[in-house]
């Protein structure tokens, strides 16, 4: 799953989401802890994959990002985090929408990406999941950017996605 906008609130500026730059700015979205517990109960391996370009831009120190991840772990039970600290201009293979972080997660945790799910709130998240062969869930906040390409499930939260993934909700795939 993505981090900002899925696990924690992502404040918007001019219609685009931004990451917290300190633990003090971190606000976990209601229902996330329950969603994580439900997925863990159903024996899903959960990995957070997150673009963090503020590191490359000099707006966030990597140590602070690790503090944020530790706090997310404490508050939610999430344990695995993979991040890309590059900016768009770096042209790396890990920055979403490229699937590099998902491939790394598959290698690290022996995951079958064709049997995996990606939950994100931006077109880059969904495209990354699609590029890796995952089924995708789009938490649609109506950001002022392009929408992801079909197919995906449109959901209102990580909790709703977790309920669908675990069979605790009726939903329809958008194709």
Secondary structure as UniProt FT lines:
FT   TURN            5..7
FT   STRAND          12..13
FT   TURN            14..15
FT   STRAND          16..17
FT   HELIX           23..25
FT   TURN            30..31
FT   HELIX           32..41
FT   TURN            42..43
FT   STRAND          47..51
FT   HELIX           53..56
FT   TURN            57..58
FT   HELIX           62..76
FT   STRAND          80..84
FT   HELIX           88..90
FT   TURN            96..97
FT   HELIX           100..109
FT   HELIX           113..115
FT   STRAND          117..120
FT   HELIX           123..132
FT   STRAND          135..139
FT   STRAND          152..155
FT   HELIX           158..165
FT   TURN            166..167
//
